[in-house]
Amino acid sequence: MTYNGKRAVALGIFDGVHLGHRRVMEITAGTAENGFAPSAFTFRSNTIRRKQGRSLEYIYTDKNKERIINALDIKDVFSEDFGSLKGLSGEEFVREILVKRLNTGIAVCGDDFRFGHNAMCGADDLVRFGKEYGFDAIIVPEERMNGEKVSSRRIRELLLDGNMKDASVLLGDRYSIFTEVVKGAQLGRTIGFPTINQLFAEGQLVPACGVYASTALIDGKRFPAMTNIGVKPTVCYGGAPLAETYIHGFSGSLYGKCFPVELWEFIRPERKFGSLDELKNQINTDVEHCLNIL
């Protein structure tokens, strides 16, 4: 693909990369036919802890967000620290970031996009600045599902309820955990169910604690799996909530690797068992349940 030196830039926080965000990406990616380099400008997830006066837990880490955006045919993702830019006025953001830094030919955003100091500017202002600074602005209407706006806020509510089915519909894909595999106590190996451990990042939303039917996408192959999110009360783990996944039919070391574990359906809440044998019996039952779902 040959580009004309200008970028088409999708603008937004894109937390979760849901259906509305995907429509923005689709339009941005389509500009490649006219020689624009499809790009996205966003902010690092852990630098946005409040939005519209409310505290905010983000859905996806930067690495997962960028992985998904790249898969939507967006060539480059520019992820900035929100704190370093929040003092810019709307016009300064347009001039310094869109025009001077990114050489924007087309800016694409949702109709609720806000920018500039204290979010003083909106989509209409972007259109106005585009005329002044020589780029086109495409404003994308909101996506709606069953009469309700598709939003990151609604998806967070569904994840906290463990409602992966409805969350995945709004996301446009399965909710996924995409962090590096870290070493644990390796207790699972002693009871016949070796697991991988993935930690949630600071400030990241943790879905409802419990057991989920899941899949693990490793080197392009999808394996059926079972994931427990929680604090492992039976073995008195005592740490922050983590995702512990048994991958059915896979053998080999995954320490230090990063791949998506996709949650399909909530099976049961996390609970404490009286013994490891009781835990093992329940895991057997849970694995069978998960395999029947997947």
C-alpha positions as CSV (number, residue, x, y, z in Angstrom):
1,M,0.0,0.0,0.0
2,T,1.4,3.4,-1.0
3,Y,0.4,6.4,1.2
4,N,0.3,10.0,0.3
5,G,2.1,11.3,3.3
6,K,-1.1,12.2,5.2
7,R,-2.7,10.3,8.0
8,A,-6.3,9.5,8.7
9,V,-6.5,9.6,12.5
10,A,-9.1,7.9,14.7
11,L,-9.5,9.9,17.9
12,G,-10.7,8.6,21.2
13,I,-10.0,6.8,24.4
14,F,-11.2,3.6,22.9
15,D,-11.5,1.7,26.2
16,G,-12.7,-1.8,25.3
17,V,-12.6,-1.0,21.6
18,H,-16.4,-1.6,21.4
19,L,-18.8,-1.6,18.5
20,G,-18.9,2.2,18.4
21,H,-15.1,2.4,18.4
22,R,-14.9,-0.3,15.7
23,R,-17.1,1.7,13.4
24,V,-14.7,4.7,13.8
25,M,-11.8,2.3,13.0
26,E,-13.6,0.9,10.0
27,I,-14.1,4.3,8.5
28,T,-10.5,5.2,9.3
29,A,-9.1,2.0,7.7
30,G,-11.2,2.6,4.6
31,T,-9.3,5.8,3.8
32,A,-6.2,3.7,2.9
33,E,-7.9,3.3,-0.5
34,N,-7.3,7.0,-1.0
35,G,-3.7,7.0,0.1
36,F,-4.1,7.9,3.8
37,A,-2.2,6.0,6.5
38,P,-4.8,4.7,8.9
39,S,-3.8,5.7,12.4
40,A,-5.3,6.1,15.9
41,F,-4.5,8.6,18.6
42,T,-5.5,7.6,22.1
43,F,-4.4,8.0,25.7
44,R,-2.6,5.4,27.9
45,S,-5.2,3.6,30.0
46,N,-3.6,4.1,33.4
47,T,-3.3,7.9,32.9
48,I,-7.1,8.4,32.7
49,R,-8.5,7.7,36.2
50,R,-11.4,10.0,36.1
51,K,-13.9,10.9,33.4
52,Q,-16.7,13.5,33.7
53,G,-16.1,13.7,37.4
54,R,-16.3,9.9,38.0
55,S,-13.5,7.6,39.0
56,L,-12.7,5.2,36.2
57,E,-11.4,1.6,36.0
58,Y,-10.3,0.8,32.5
59,I,-11.3,-2.3,30.6
60,Y,-8.2,-3.1,28.7
61,T,-4.5,-2.5,29.1
62,D,-2.7,-0.5,26.5
63,K,-1.1,-3.6,25.0
64,N,-4.5,-5.3,24.6
65,K,-6.1,-2.1,23.2
66,E,-3.4,-1.7,20.6
67,R,-3.5,-5.4,19.7
68,I,-7.2,-5.1,18.9
69,I,-6.9,-1.8,17.1
70,N,-4.1,-3.1,14.9
71,A,-6.2,-6.1,14.0
72,L,-8.8,-3.6,12.6
73,D,-6.4,-2.6,9.9
74,I,-5.1,0.5,11.7
75,K,-1.4,0.9,10.8
76,D,-0.1,3.0,13.7
77,V,-1.4,3.6,17.2
78,F,-0.2,6.7,19.1
79,S,-0.8,6.3,22.8
80,E,0.0,9.4,24.9
81,D,0.1,10.2,28.6
82,F,-3.1,12.2,29.3
83,G,-1.4,14.3,31.9
84,S,1.1,15.6,29.4
85,L,-1.6,17.0,27.1
86,K,-4.5,17.9,29.4
87,G,-3.4,21.5,29.6
88,L,-3.7,22.1,25.9
89,S,-6.6,24.1,24.6
90,G,-8.7,22.5,21.8
91,E,-6.9,24.6,19.2
92,E,-3.5,23.8,20.6
93,F,-4.3,20.1,20.5
94,V,-5.3,20.4,16.9
95,R,-2.4,22.5,15.8
96,E,0.4,20.7,17.8
97,I,-0.8,17.1,17.7
98,L,-3.0,16.6,14.7
99,V,-1.4,19.0,12.3
100,K,2.3,19.3,13.3
101,R,3.0,15.9,14.8
102,L,0.7,13.6,12.9
103,N,0.2,15.4,9.6
104,T,-3.5,14.7,9.7
105,G,-5.5,14.7,6.4
106,I,-8.6,13.2,7.9
107,A,-9.7,13.1,11.5
108,V,-12.4,10.6,12.5
109,C,-14.2,10.5,15.8
110,G,-17.5,9.6,17.5
111,D,-20.2,12.3,18.0
112,D,-19.4,12.4,21.7
113,F,-15.7,13.0,21.3
114,R,-14.3,15.8,23.6
115,F,-10.9,17.3,23.6
116,G,-8.9,20.3,24.9
117,H,-8.5,21.6,28.4
118,N,-11.4,20.5,30.7
119,A,-13.0,18.8,27.6
120,M,-14.2,22.2,26.4
121,C,-14.3,21.2,22.7
122,G,-16.5,18.7,20.9
123,A,-17.0,17.1,17.5
124,D,-18.4,20.3,15.9
125,D,-15.3,22.2,17.0
126,L,-13.2,19.6,15.3
127,V,-15.0,20.2,12.1
128,R,-14.4,23.9,12.5
129,F,-10.7,23.5,13.2
130,G,-10.4,21.1,10.3
131,K,-11.6,23.8,7.9
132,E,-9.1,26.3,9.4
133,Y,-6.1,24.0,9.5
134,G,-6.7,22.1,6.2
135,F,-8.0,18.6,7.1
136,D,-11.4,16.9,6.8
137,A,-13.3,15.7,9.9
138,I,-15.7,12.7,9.8
139,I,-18.1,12.5,12.7
140,V,-19.5,9.0,13.4
141,P,-22.9,8.7,15.0
142,E,-23.2,6.6,18.1
143,E,-23.9,2.9,17.9
144,R,-27.0,1.7,19.6
145,M,-28.1,-1.8,20.7
146,N,-31.7,-2.6,21.7
147,G,-32.4,1.2,22.0
148,E,-29.4,1.8,24.3
149,K,-26.1,3.5,23.4
150,V,-23.1,1.2,23.2
151,S,-20.7,2.6,25.8
152,S,-17.6,1.6,27.8
153,R,-19.5,2.5,31.0
154,R,-22.3,-0.1,30.2
155,I,-19.7,-2.7,29.4
156,R,-18.0,-2.2,32.7
157,E,-21.3,-2.8,34.5
158,L,-21.8,-6.1,32.6
159,L,-18.2,-7.2,33.4
160,L,-18.7,-6.5,37.1
161,D,-21.8,-8.7,36.9
162,G,-20.0,-11.5,35.1
163,N,-22.3,-11.1,32.1
164,M,-19.8,-12.0,29.4
165,K,-22.4,-12.8,26.8
166,D,-23.9,-9.3,26.7
167,A,-20.5,-7.7,27.3
168,S,-19.1,-9.5,24.3
169,V,-22.0,-8.4,22.1
170,L,-21.3,-4.7,22.9
171,L,-17.5,-5.2,22.6
172,G,-17.9,-6.9,19.2
173,D,-15.6,-9.7,20.3
174,R,-15.0,-11.8,23.4
175,Y,-13.7,-9.9,26.5
176,S,-10.0,-10.9,26.8
177,I,-7.2,-10.9,29.3
178,F,-3.9,-10.1,27.6
179,T,-1.1,-9.8,30.1
180,E,2.2,-11.6,30.6
181,V,2.0,-15.1,32.2
182,V,3.7,-15.0,35.6
183,K,4.8,-17.8,37.9
184,G,2.5,-18.9,40.7
185,A,2.7,-21.5,43.5
186,Q,2.2,-24.3,40.9
187,L,-0.4,-25.9,43.1
188,G,-2.5,-26.9,40.1
189,R,0.2,-29.2,38.9
190,T,0.0,-31.2,42.1
191,I,-3.7,-31.9,41.6
192,G,-3.5,-32.6,37.9
193,F,-4.6,-29.2,36.6
194,P,-1.6,-27.0,35.7
195,T,-2.6,-23.4,35.3
196,I,-1.2,-20.1,34.1
197,N,-1.4,-16.9,36.1
198,Q,-2.1,-13.5,34.7
199,L,-2.3,-10.4,36.8
200,F,-4.6,-7.4,36.3
201,A,-2.8,-4.1,35.9
202,E,-3.2,-1.3,38.5
203,G,-6.4,0.6,37.9
204,Q,-7.8,-2.1,35.5
205,L,-11.3,-3.3,36.1
206,V,-11.5,-6.9,37.4
207,P,-14.6,-8.8,36.2
208,A,-16.8,-10.6,38.8
209,C,-14.8,-13.2,40.7
210,G,-15.6,-16.7,39.8
211,V,-15.1,-19.5,37.3
212,Y,-15.6,-18.9,33.5
213,A,-15.6,-21.0,30.4
214,S,-12.8,-19.5,28.3
215,T,-10.4,-20.0,25.4
216,A,-6.7,-19.3,25.1
217,L,-5.3,-18.2,21.7
218,I,-1.7,-19.4,21.6
219,D,0.4,-19.0,18.4
220,G,-2.7,-18.8,16.3
221,K,-4.5,-21.8,17.8
222,R,-7.5,-21.5,20.1
223,F,-7.6,-24.0,23.0
224,P,-10.6,-24.6,25.2
225,A,-9.9,-23.5,28.8
226,M,-11.3,-22.7,32.2
227,T,-10.5,-19.4,34.0
228,N,-10.9,-18.6,37.7
229,I,-10.8,-14.9,38.6
230,G,-10.3,-14.2,42.3
231,V,-8.0,-14.6,45.3
232,K,-7.9,-18.5,45.6
233,P,-9.4,-18.7,49.1
234,T,-8.9,-22.4,49.4
235,V,-5.1,-22.0,49.5
236,C,-5.1,-18.7,51.3
237,Y,-3.4,-16.8,48.5
238,G,-4.2,-13.4,50.0
239,G,-3.0,-11.3,47.1
240,A,-4.8,-9.1,44.6
241,P,-7.3,-10.8,42.3
242,L,-5.8,-12.6,39.4
243,A,-6.8,-14.8,36.4
244,E,-5.8,-18.4,36.8
245,T,-6.4,-20.5,33.6
246,Y,-6.3,-24.2,33.0
247,I,-5.8,-24.8,29.2
248,H,-7.2,-28.1,28.0
249,G,-5.1,-30.1,25.6
250,F,-2.0,-27.9,25.9
251,S,1.4,-28.8,27.3
252,G,4.5,-26.7,27.5
253,S,5.9,-23.6,29.3
254,L,4.1,-20.3,28.8
255,Y,6.0,-18.2,31.4
256,G,6.8,-14.7,30.2
257,K,4.5,-15.0,27.1
258,C,1.6,-12.7,26.4
259,F,-1.5,-14.0,24.6
260,P,-5.3,-13.5,24.9
261,V,-7.5,-15.5,27.2
262,E,-11.1,-15.0,26.1
263,L,-13.9,-15.3,28.6
264,W,-17.1,-16.9,27.3
265,E,-19.5,-17.6,30.1
266,F,-19.7,-17.3,33.9
267,I,-20.0,-20.8,35.5
268,R,-20.1,-20.2,39.3
269,P,-18.8,-17.8,42.0
270,E,-15.5,-18.4,43.6
271,R,-15.7,-20.2,46.9
272,K,-13.5,-21.8,49.5
273,F,-13.3,-25.6,49.7
274,G,-12.7,-27.7,52.8
275,S,-9.8,-29.7,51.2
276,L,-7.7,-30.0,48.1
277,D,-9.5,-33.2,47.2
278,E,-12.8,-31.3,47.3
279,L,-11.3,-28.6,45.2
280,K,-10.0,-31.2,42.7
281,N,-13.4,-32.8,42.4
282,Q,-15.1,-29.5,41.7
283,I,-12.5,-28.6,39.1
284,N,-13.2,-31.8,37.3
285,T,-16.9,-30.9,37.2
286,D,-16.1,-27.3,36.1
287,V,-13.9,-28.4,33.3
288,E,-16.5,-30.8,31.9
289,H,-19.1,-28.0,32.1
290,C,-16.8,-25.6,30.3
291,L,-16.0,-28.1,27.5
292,N,-19.7,-28.6,27.0
293,I,-20.1,-24.8,26.5
294,L,-17.2,-24.3,24.1
